[in-house]
Amino acid sequence: MMGCSLMESLFPLCLERSLQWSTHQLVTRSAKCSRALPQTWTKRYVISLPAILLLLTGCQDTHKVVREEIFGPVGVCLKFSTEEEVIERANNSNYGLAAALFTTNLSRAFRVEKALEAGSVWVNCYNKTDVRIPFGGYKESGFGREMSSYAIDSFTQIKAVRITL
């Protein structure tokens, strides 16, 4: 990233200007939700991710904080009544980088993860990664896959050559 130090690219919220930008984005996108930005987040911190510093409740599906990807330590909780409803609402998005679901019912976990349009689905955990597992999104949440042998496709170009003598 041009103009960014190694520390800024690894920990994007550790620099004051990045923290201010993230704070502004979060405030404008979550204005209609029930929780406000905590005072402590306006101070300068080096954040060890994954960490959720702000959990928003009372949001609606139409709110920006729900509709757009936020690359920061934010979680949004939405109420739902049925499994079908939550799948439909989760998939009603232009994005699909990742999803997490928490359940004690293993059959439900397999049903829901198959139905979710997301590149990664975590069950009873969040952001557990391994270099052997491909990472990338569906829809407008990325192109190709990072990590694993699937990532090699992004760095190679295949050429077929046939010679007849």
Secondary structure, DSSP 8 states (H G I E B T S, - for coil): -TT--HHHHHSTTSSHHHHHHHHHHHHHHSTTSS----GGGGS-----SS---EEE-S--TTSHHHHS---SSEEE----SSHHHHHHHHHSSSEESEEEE--S-HHHHHHHHHH---SEEEESSSS---TTS-B--EETS-SS-BSTGGGGGGG----------
